Amino acid sequence: MGIYKTSILSLKRDLQDKERLLNRLSERRSEVKEKEEEYNNLVDASKLIATVADKQSMDTLDYITSVINKTLGELFKSDTRRIYLKKQMHAGRYAHLKVLLTDAEGVEYDMLLQSGTGLRQVISFLFCLCLIQISGGRKVFIQDELLGGTHGAAKEVLKQIIRIFAKDFQFIMIEYGFDDIGKIYNVEKPGKTSYVYDLDGEDYDARSVYIFSNAEGNVDLKEVEEA
């Protein structure tokens, strides 16, 4: 009798273990189903966010290219130049944008080898200006001879653009050929120390190196010409 009693108790324990395991299995299946639903929701949400982000990115890039191409249309009335942006993968992992330059017939030009410095500077200037405009941050544009290689006629067009944006922007520029807009300061370094002078109300001659400094050995371009 003892043998049967032991077997019965063993079977009861097995049944209890089976029931406990079945309950755990049912709980785990419920957890898996719940997590799977959460995962699917997150995947759908990420796809939606990516779609919205892509649309916003394209809207942003379309705005930038439209501003640049309108300006290029003013600069090259008889020789159309346009840019467009092409998405590429760097090293197969990192997405980046390449700025491509074309003519009216769609022929693509190498920006570095087949275009002038001034054209690249204009595109760079407008690209930065548009990014600041849409970023939502403080609208301050600081540039140090960014347009040094730009033709005088192109600078006149850019002056008009600067005047338009100047309603909301602050431009701090170290440039030549922009003497008729904003306030002008002359930076002079007659020795080891640089000095900044406000030219408001002063007659400014762009050929002069020093206007206010009279250090020993100070010779400006006018004196060179007279010599």
Backbone as JSON, one array per atom type, in Angstrom:
{
  "sequence": "MGIYKTSILSLKRDLQDKERLLNRLSERRSEVKEKEEEYNNLVDASKLIATVADKQSMDTLDYITSVINKTLGELFKSDTRRIYLKKQMHAGRYAHLKVLLTDAEGVEYDMLLQSGTGLRQVISFLFCLCLIQISGGRKVFIQDELLGGTHGAAKEVLKQIIRIFAKDFQFIMIEYGFDDIGKIYNVEKPGKTSYVYDLDGEDYDARSVYIFSNAEGNVDLKEVEEA",
  "N": [[0.83, -1.21, 0.0], [1.98, 1.17, 0.7], [3.6, 1.78, -1.46], [1.81, 2.49, -3.53], [0.59, 4.68, -2.4], [2.68, 6.48, -2.32], [3.17, 6.79, -5.05], [0.77, 7.94, -5.87], [0.85, 10.39, -4.46], [3.06, 11.48, -5.73], [2.11, 11.76, -8.35], [0.09, 13.63, -7.89], [1.64, 15.83, -7.16], [2.95, 16.22, -9.54], [0.8, 16.92, -11.15], [0.03, 19.28, -9.92], [2.32, 20.78, -10.39], [2.19, 20.83, -13.16], [-0.16, 22.3, -13.56], [0.62, 24.71, -12.41], [2.72, 25.42, -14.13], [1.33, 25.63, -16.52], [-0.26, 27.82, -15.93], [1.73, 29.77, -15.66], [2.7, 29.72, -18.25], [0.48, 30.63, -19.64], [0.36, 33.24, -18.61], [2.79, 34.24, -19.55], [2.33, 34.12, -22.3], [0.31, 36.0, -22.52], [1.74, 38.27, -21.76], [3.63, 38.35, -23.82], [1.95, 38.83, -26.02], [0.95, 41.32, -25.31], [3.32, 42.86, -25.25], [4.04, 42.58, -27.9], [2.0, 43.96, -29.19], [2.55, 46.52, -28.19], [5.06, 46.91, -29.34], [4.41, 46.86, -32.09], [2.83, 49.14, -32.18], [4.75, 51.06, -31.58], [6.43, 50.79, -33.78], [4.71, 51.57, -35.85], [4.27, 54.2, -35.02], [6.86, 55.25, -35.22], [7.23, 55.06, -37.98], [5.31, 56.88, -38.82], [6.3, 59.24, -37.67], [8.74, 59.38, -39.04], [7.79, 59.75, -41.62], [6.49, 62.24, -41.39], [8.7, 63.78, -40.62], [10.34, 63.49, -42.88], [8.75, 64.82, -44.75], [8.73, 67.4, -43.67], [11.43, 67.94, -43.85], [11.79, 67.88, -46.63], [10.13, 70.02, -47.35], [11.55, 72.08, -46.13], [14.01, 71.97, -47.54], [13.08, 72.45, -50.1], [12.25, 75.08, -49.81], [14.72, 76.36, -49.34], [16.16, 75.79, -51.74], [14.49, 77.08, -53.56], [14.76, 79.82, -52.86], [17.5, 80.19, -53.36], [17.65, 79.51, -56.11], [15.98, 81.45, -57.26], [17.49, 83.71, -56.76], [19.82, 83.09, -58.22], [18.67, 83.17, -60.71], [18.32, 85.9, -61.02], [20.94, 86.72, -61.08], [22.09, 85.38, -63.24], [20.83, 86.0, -65.88], [20.94, 85.51, -68.63], [22.21, 83.13, -68.79], [21.32, 80.43, -67.54], [21.49, 79.18, -64.26], [21.04, 76.67, -61.92], [20.36, 75.04, -58.8], [20.1, 71.83, -57.25], [19.25, 69.47, -54.7], [20.67, 66.43, -53.72], [20.1, 63.39, -52.18], [22.38, 61.31, -50.52], [24.22, 58.39, -49.42], [26.76, 58.2, -47.13], [29.53, 56.19, -46.87], [27.79, 54.14, -46.87], [26.17, 54.33, -44.67], [25.64, 56.85, -43.45], [23.42, 59.41, -44.0], [23.53, 62.14, -46.23], [23.46, 65.38, -47.84], [24.0, 66.42, -51.16], [24.98, 69.21, -53.0], [24.05, 70.08, -56.17], [24.85, 71.52, -59.31], [23.31, 72.86, -62.18], [22.72, 73.67, -65.69], [20.53, 75.42, -68.02], [19.84, 73.37, -69.73], [19.98, 71.18, -68.2], [22.44, 70.09, -67.82], [24.94, 68.9, -65.75], [27.22, 70.48, -63.52], [30.49, 70.51, -62.13], [30.83, 71.75, -58.97], [33.18, 72.59, -57.78], [35.18, 72.57, -59.73], [34.09, 73.57, -62.09], [32.81, 75.96, -61.71], [32.75, 79.39, -60.58], [34.46, 80.97, -57.78], [32.92, 83.0, -56.66], [30.25, 82.27, -57.28], [29.93, 79.93, -55.75], [30.24, 81.08, -53.26], [28.01, 82.76, -53.09], [25.91, 80.87, -53.11], [26.53, 79.48, -50.76], [26.26, 81.55, -48.87], [23.48, 82.18, -49.09], [22.36, 79.72, -48.44], [23.13, 79.39, -45.74], [21.82, 81.62, -44.68], [19.11, 80.99, -45.09], [18.88, 78.68, -43.52], [19.26, 79.72, -40.96], [17.01, 81.34, -40.88], [14.85, 79.49, -40.82], [15.36, 78.02, -38.59], [14.42, 78.91, -36.18], [15.8, 80.02, -34.1], [17.85, 82.66, -32.61], [18.2, 85.32, -34.83], [20.9, 85.96, -36.08], [23.52, 86.75, -38.15], [26.77, 86.11, -38.74], [29.57, 86.89, -40.56], [32.71, 86.46, -42.14], [34.34, 87.84, -44.54], [32.97, 86.24, -46.37], [31.99, 86.66, -48.87], [34.07, 87.39, -50.48], [35.02, 86.72, -53.04], [33.04, 87.42, -54.77], [31.36, 88.87, -57.55], [30.97, 92.39, -58.22], [28.45, 93.16, -59.26], [26.85, 91.04, -58.49], [26.97, 91.36, -55.76], [25.38, 93.58, -55.43], [22.83, 92.56, -55.85], [22.72, 90.82, -53.7], [22.79, 92.66, -51.65], [20.22, 93.71, -51.79], [18.78, 91.47, -50.97], [19.75, 91.2, -48.37], [18.76, 93.54, -47.25], [16.06, 92.93, -47.26], [15.89, 90.76, -45.47], [16.9, 92.0, -43.26], [14.96, 93.14, -41.7], [14.26, 91.39, -39.73], [16.66, 90.25, -39.06], [20.04, 90.36, -37.72], [22.99, 91.46, -39.09], [26.36, 90.88, -39.01], [29.12, 91.79, -40.49], [32.21, 91.26, -42.07], [33.31, 92.61, -44.68], [34.1, 93.7, -48.03], [32.89, 96.24, -50.2], [30.32, 96.59, -49.29], [29.58, 99.05, -48.33], [27.5, 100.82, -48.27], [25.33, 100.07, -46.78], [23.8, 99.65, -43.6], [25.65, 100.12, -40.48], [29.04, 101.21, -40.42], [32.23, 100.1, -39.46], [35.65, 100.68, -38.9], [38.48, 98.7, -38.67], [41.57, 99.0, -37.28], [45.02, 98.33, -37.06], [47.65, 99.54, -36.01], [49.87, 98.85, -34.56], [50.61, 96.48, -32.15], [48.11, 96.27, -31.18], [44.66, 96.14, -31.95], [42.22, 98.46, -33.1], [38.87, 99.62, -33.04], [36.83, 101.67, -34.98], [34.07, 103.79, -35.2], [32.47, 104.69, -38.12], [30.4, 106.37, -38.55], [29.07, 109.21, -39.92], [31.51, 109.9, -40.92], [33.72, 110.46, -43.71], [34.27, 107.86, -45.83], [36.86, 106.14, -47.36], [37.43, 103.51, -49.33], [39.9, 102.76, -50.24], [41.72, 103.42, -48.38], [43.96, 102.31, -45.88], [44.56, 102.94, -43.2], [42.7, 105.18, -41.25], [42.2, 106.62, -38.91], [44.44, 106.15, -37.4], [47.75, 107.18, -36.7], [50.27, 106.08, -36.67], [53.85, 105.59, -36.55], [55.35, 105.11, -39.66], [53.01, 104.65, -40.93], [51.34, 104.15, -43.83], [49.04, 104.77, -46.31], [47.04, 103.56, -49.1], [46.51, 105.68, -50.81], [48.67, 107.36, -50.49], [50.63, 105.8, -51.54], [49.87, 105.71, -54.21], [50.18, 108.38, -54.91], [52.91, 108.59, -54.66]],
  "CA": [[0.0, 0.0, 0.0], [2.86, 2.33, 0.78], [4.1, 2.11, -2.8], [0.74, 3.18, -4.26], [0.39, 6.0, -1.79], [3.81, 7.33, -2.77], [2.96, 7.08, -6.47], [-0.34, 8.88, -5.96], [1.34, 11.7, -4.03], [3.96, 11.97, -6.77], [1.28, 12.2, -9.47], [-0.57, 14.86, -7.48], [2.62, 16.91, -7.25], [3.16, 16.49, -10.97], [-0.37, 17.64, -11.65], [0.12, 20.63, -9.39], [3.39, 21.47, -11.15], [1.7, 21.07, -14.52], [-1.11, 23.41, -13.51], [1.39, 25.93, -12.15], [3.45, 25.75, -15.35], [0.36, 26.08, -17.52], [-0.64, 29.19, -15.56], [2.86, 30.65, -16.01], [2.75, 29.79, -19.71], [-0.61, 31.52, -20.06], [0.76, 34.6, -18.27], [3.85, 34.65, -20.47], [1.72, 34.35, -23.61], [-0.39, 37.28, -22.44], [2.77, 39.3, -21.76], [4.19, 38.41, -25.16], [0.97, 39.47, -26.87], [0.9, 42.72, -24.94], [4.55, 43.49, -25.72], [4.0, 42.59, -29.36], [1.13, 45.07, -29.56], [3.29, 47.75, -27.92], [6.11, 47.0, -30.36], [3.78, 47.23, -33.36], [2.43, 50.54, -32.06], [5.96, 51.89, -31.67], [6.88, 50.75, -35.18], [3.79, 52.43, -36.62], [4.53, 55.59, -34.63], [8.15, 55.67, -35.79], [7.02, 55.26, -39.41], [4.57, 58.13, -38.98], [7.23, 60.33, -37.37], [9.69, 59.46, -40.15], [7.09, 60.33, -42.77], [6.31, 63.67, -41.12], [10.03, 64.39, -40.63], [10.77, 63.57, -44.27], [7.98, 65.87, -45.42], [9.23, 68.68, -43.19], [12.77, 68.11, -44.42], [11.64, 68.23, -48.04], [9.6, 71.38, -47.4], [12.67, 72.97, -45.79], [14.97, 71.98, -48.64], [12.43, 73.11, -51.24], [12.3, 76.51, -49.53], [16.1, 76.81, -49.53], [16.51, 75.76, -53.17], [13.71, 78.1, -54.28], [15.4, 81.11, -52.6], [18.79, 80.23, -54.07], [17.44, 79.51, -57.56], [15.45, 82.76, -57.65], [18.62, 84.64, -56.77], [20.66, 82.75, -59.37], [17.97, 83.66, -61.89], [18.6, 87.33, -61.13], [22.37, 86.92, -61.36], [22.44, 84.79, -64.54], [19.62, 86.13, -66.69], [21.14, 84.95, -69.98], [22.91, 81.84, -68.68], [20.62, 79.88, -66.38], [22.15, 78.3, -63.31], [20.12, 76.21, -60.88], [20.89, 73.98, -57.95], [19.16, 70.92, -56.61], [19.88, 68.69, -53.65], [20.57, 64.99, -53.93], [20.41, 62.61, -50.98], [23.34, 60.22, -50.72], [24.67, 57.7, -48.21], [28.21, 58.19, -46.97], [30.02, 54.91, -46.31], [26.66, 53.23, -46.78], [25.51, 54.42, -43.36], [25.26, 58.19, -43.02], [22.75, 60.18, -45.05], [23.92, 63.54, -46.35], [22.96, 66.03, -49.04], [25.0, 66.96, -52.09], [24.45, 70.32, -53.79], [24.42, 69.91, -57.58], [24.64, 72.71, -60.13], [22.98, 72.53, -63.56], [22.36, 74.79, -66.55], [19.15, 75.38, -68.51], [19.62, 72.11, -70.41], [20.09, 70.09, -67.24], [23.81, 69.59, -67.76], [25.45, 69.06, -64.39], [28.57, 71.04, -63.44], [31.24, 70.3, -60.89], [30.85, 73.03, -58.26], [34.54, 72.97, -57.42], [36.05, 72.72, -60.89], [33.43, 74.19, -63.24], [32.11, 77.19, -61.33], [33.64, 80.34, -59.94], [34.41, 81.12, -56.33], [31.8, 83.87, -56.31], [29.0, 81.51, -57.33], [29.89, 79.06, -54.57], [30.05, 81.92, -52.08], [26.61, 83.2, -53.08], [25.09, 79.72, -52.71], [26.81, 79.23, -49.35], [25.65, 82.65, -48.1], [22.02, 82.03, -49.08], [22.05, 78.48, -47.72], [23.24, 79.7, -44.31], [20.77, 82.59, -44.34], [17.83, 80.27, -45.03], [18.9, 77.77, -42.36], [19.01, 80.55, -39.76], [15.63, 81.81, -40.96], [13.88, 78.44, -40.48], [15.76, 77.29, -37.38], [13.64, 79.38, -35.04], [16.69, 80.6, -33.09], [18.15, 84.07, -32.76], [18.56, 85.57, -36.22], [22.15, 86.71, -36.16], [24.39, 86.18, -39.19], [28.13, 86.64, -38.62], [30.36, 86.38, -41.69], [34.04, 87.04, -42.26], [34.74, 87.82, -45.95], [32.34, 85.1, -47.03], [31.69, 87.03, -50.25], [35.26, 88.06, -51.0], [35.24, 86.45, -54.46], [31.8, 87.66, -55.49], [31.38, 90.02, -58.46], [30.29, 93.57, -57.69], [27.04, 93.16, -59.65], [26.17, 90.05, -57.64], [26.86, 91.95, -54.43], [24.24, 94.5, -55.42], [21.64, 91.72, -55.66], [22.75, 90.33, -52.32], [22.42, 93.78, -50.77], [18.76, 93.77, -51.76], [18.32, 90.35, -50.14], [20.09, 91.53, -46.99], [17.81, 94.56, -46.79], [14.78, 92.26, -47.01], [16.01, 89.97, -44.25], [17.35, 92.84, -42.14], [13.82, 93.49, -40.85], [14.26, 90.46, -38.59], [18.01, 89.75, -38.84], [21.21, 91.2, -37.46], [24.13, 91.03, -39.9], [27.68, 91.37, -38.6], [29.86, 91.41, -41.69], [33.53, 91.77, -42.43], [33.23, 92.49, -46.13], [34.37, 94.86, -48.86], [31.85, 96.46, -51.19], [29.01, 96.73, -48.65], [29.76, 100.27, -47.54], [26.32, 101.68, -48.32], [24.23, 99.53, -45.98], [24.11, 99.46, -42.19], [26.71, 100.93, -39.86], [30.36, 100.76, -40.83], [33.31, 100.28, -38.5], [36.97, 100.41, -39.46], [39.39, 98.05, -37.72], [42.93, 99.39, -37.6], [46.04, 97.75, -36.19], [48.92, 100.2, -36.32], [50.94, 98.18, -33.83], [50.21, 95.17, -31.66], [46.73, 96.33, -30.71], [43.66, 96.54, -32.94], [41.24, 99.45, -32.63], [37.65, 99.67, -33.84], [36.34, 103.03, -35.07], [32.75, 103.99, -35.8], [32.6, 105.61, -39.25], [29.17, 107.13, -38.7], [29.34, 110.63, -40.14], [32.86, 110.09, -41.47], [33.92, 110.15, -45.12], [35.0, 106.6, -45.89], [37.53, 105.83, -48.62], [37.74, 102.08, -49.25], [41.3, 102.54, -50.59], [42.57, 103.75, -47.23], [44.23, 101.25, -44.92], [44.37, 103.58, -41.89], [41.98, 106.45, -41.3], [42.32, 107.32, -37.63], [45.74, 105.87, -36.77], [48.87, 107.94, -37.26], [51.48, 105.47, -36.13], [55.05, 105.77, -37.37], [55.38, 104.15, -40.75], [51.67, 104.44, -41.44], [51.21, 104.58, -45.23], [47.84, 104.19, -46.9], [47.15, 103.34, -50.53], [46.52, 106.96, -51.52], [50.03, 107.88, -50.46], [51.39, 104.97, -52.47], [49.53, 106.15, -55.55], [50.8, 109.69, -55.14], [54.34, 108.39, -54.82]],
  "C": [[0.86, 1.26, 0.0], [3.36, 2.77, -0.58], [3.06, 2.89, -3.58], [0.52, 4.6, -3.73], [1.47, 6.97, -2.25], [3.62, 7.75, -4.22], [1.85, 8.11, -6.65], [0.09, 10.28, -5.57], [2.25, 12.33, -5.09], [3.17, 12.5, -7.97], [0.57, 13.5, -9.14], [0.37, 16.05, -7.58], [2.88, 17.28, -8.71], [2.01, 17.28, -11.57], [-0.37, 19.09, -11.18], [1.18, 21.45, -10.14], [2.93, 21.79, -12.57], [0.75, 22.25, -14.55], [-0.4, 24.73, -13.29], [2.13, 26.38, -13.41], [2.52, 26.25, -16.45], [-0.09, 27.52, -17.23], [0.46, 30.18, -15.92], [2.95, 30.82, -17.52], [1.68, 30.74, -20.24], [-0.26, 32.98, -19.77], [1.81, 35.13, -19.24], [3.28, 34.93, -21.87], [0.98, 35.69, -23.63], [0.61, 38.43, -22.48], [3.37, 39.48, -23.14], [3.24, 39.13, -26.11], [0.9, 40.97, -26.59], [2.13, 43.47, -25.44], [4.58, 43.59, -27.24], [3.12, 43.73, -29.86], [1.83, 46.41, -29.32], [4.37, 47.98, -28.98], [5.53, 47.46, -31.7], [3.34, 48.69, -33.34], [3.63, 51.48, -32.19], [6.49, 51.93, -33.1], [6.02, 51.66, -36.04], [4.04, 53.9, -36.31], [5.83, 56.1, -35.24], [8.03, 55.9, -37.3], [6.3, 56.58, -39.67], [5.48, 59.33, -38.74], [8.23, 60.52, -38.51], [9.06, 60.1, -41.37], [6.92, 61.84, -42.61], [7.65, 64.39, -41.2], [10.54, 64.54, -42.06], [10.05, 64.68, -45.02], [8.48, 67.25, -44.98], [10.6, 68.97, -43.76], [12.67, 68.54, -45.88], [11.08, 69.64, -48.2], [10.7, 72.4, -47.12], [13.64, 73.1, -46.95], [14.37, 72.65, -49.88], [12.46, 74.63, -51.06], [13.7, 77.06, -49.81], [16.46, 76.87, -51.02], [15.74, 76.81, -53.95], [14.33, 79.49, -54.1], [16.7, 81.23, -53.4], [18.57, 80.32, -55.58], [16.84, 80.82, -58.05], [16.58, 83.79, -57.73], [19.54, 84.37, -57.95], [20.01, 83.21, -60.67], [18.18, 85.13, -62.12], [20.05, 87.58, -61.55], [22.75, 86.44, -62.76], [21.2, 84.81, -65.44], [19.76, 85.48, -68.06], [21.83, 83.59, -69.95], [22.41, 81.15, -67.41], [21.51, 78.96, -65.55], [21.13, 77.94, -62.22], [20.81, 75.16, -60.04], [19.75, 73.04, -57.55], [19.96, 70.05, -55.65], [19.63, 67.21, -53.86], [20.98, 64.27, -52.65], [21.35, 61.46, -51.33], [23.69, 59.61, -49.37], [26.19, 57.7, -48.21], [28.63, 56.92, -46.25], [28.87, 53.94, -46.11], [25.87, 53.33, -45.5], [24.93, 55.79, -43.05], [24.66, 58.96, -44.19], [23.28, 61.62, -45.06], [23.43, 64.07, -47.69], [24.12, 66.58, -49.87], [24.34, 68.04, -52.93], [24.97, 70.17, -55.22], [24.02, 71.15, -58.36], [24.37, 72.29, -61.57], [22.73, 73.82, -64.35], [20.94, 74.6, -67.06], [18.83, 74.05, -69.18], [19.75, 70.91, -69.48], [21.47, 69.47, -67.15], [24.39, 69.89, -66.38], [26.9, 69.54, -64.41], [29.2, 70.69, -62.09], [31.38, 71.64, -60.19], [32.26, 73.51, -57.98], [35.37, 73.32, -58.65], [35.43, 73.53, -62.02], [32.57, 75.4, -62.87], [33.08, 78.1, -60.59], [33.47, 80.37, -58.42], [33.2, 81.94, -55.9], [30.47, 83.14, -56.29], [28.86, 80.61, -56.11], [29.64, 79.89, -53.3], [28.6, 82.41, -51.96], [25.7, 82.07, -52.59], [25.28, 79.43, -51.22], [26.14, 80.28, -48.46], [24.14, 82.46, -47.98], [21.59, 80.78, -48.32], [22.07, 78.74, -46.22], [22.13, 80.63, -43.86], [19.42, 81.89, -44.18], [17.78, 79.33, -43.83], [18.65, 78.54, -41.06], [17.55, 80.98, -39.72], [14.64, 80.76, -40.46], [14.21, 77.71, -39.19], [14.95, 77.69, -36.16], [14.48, 79.99, -33.93], [16.89, 82.1, -33.32], [18.72, 84.33, -34.16], [19.73, 86.52, -36.3], [23.05, 86.0, -37.16], [25.74, 86.88, -39.09], [28.97, 86.04, -39.75], [31.66, 87.17, -41.81], [34.53, 86.83, -43.7], [34.21, 86.58, -46.65], [32.12, 85.37, -48.51], [32.87, 87.73, -50.92], [35.49, 87.84, -52.48], [34.04, 86.72, -55.32], [31.88, 88.94, -56.33], [30.56, 91.16, -57.88], [28.81, 93.6, -58.03], [26.24, 92.18, -58.8], [26.0, 90.58, -56.23], [25.68, 92.9, -54.33], [22.93, 93.74, -55.22], [21.58, 91.22, -54.23], [22.41, 91.44, -51.33], [20.91, 93.89, -50.66], [18.19, 92.66, -50.88], [18.58, 90.64, -48.66], [19.11, 92.55, -46.43], [16.44, 93.95, -46.48], [14.82, 91.51, -45.68], [16.35, 90.81, -43.03], [16.21, 93.3, -41.25], [13.8, 92.63, -39.61], [15.67, 90.0, -38.19], [18.95, 90.83, -38.34], [22.36, 90.63, -38.27], [25.39, 91.69, -39.34], [28.65, 90.88, -39.66], [31.24, 92.06, -41.74], [33.64, 91.58, -43.93], [33.65, 93.79, -46.79], [33.24, 94.99, -49.89], [30.45, 96.54, -50.61], [28.98, 98.0, -47.79], [28.51, 101.15, -47.49], [25.12, 101.09, -47.6], [24.7, 99.38, -44.53], [25.14, 100.44, -41.66], [28.06, 100.33, -40.21], [31.37, 101.07, -39.73], [34.62, 99.94, -39.2], [37.86, 99.84, -38.37], [40.82, 98.36, -38.15], [43.9, 98.81, -36.57], [47.39, 98.37, -36.53], [50.11, 99.56, -35.63], [50.51, 96.78, -33.43], [48.75, 95.11, -31.24], [45.8, 96.81, -31.82], [42.66, 97.5, -32.3], [40.06, 99.47, -33.6], [37.08, 101.07, -33.79], [34.98, 103.06, -35.77], [32.86, 105.05, -36.9], [31.32, 106.41, -39.49], [29.49, 108.62, -38.81], [30.7, 110.92, -40.72], [32.85, 109.78, -42.97], [34.81, 108.91, -45.22], [35.56, 106.39, -47.28], [38.01, 104.38, -48.53], [39.2, 101.8, -49.59], [42.23, 102.78, -49.42], [42.72, 102.55, -46.3], [43.98, 101.77, -43.51], [43.66, 104.91, -42.07], [42.23, 107.28, -40.06], [43.71, 107.17, -37.0], [46.83, 106.65, -37.48], [50.18, 107.4, -36.7], [52.64, 105.69, -37.09], [55.1, 104.7, -38.45], [54.03, 103.87, -41.34], [51.56, 105.02, -42.86], [49.96, 103.94, -45.79], [48.0, 104.15, -48.42], [47.17, 104.64, -51.31], [47.92, 107.52, -51.58], [50.92, 107.08, -51.41], [51.14, 105.4, -53.89], [50.21, 107.49, -55.88], [52.3, 109.58, -55.33], [54.67, 107.87, -56.21]]
}
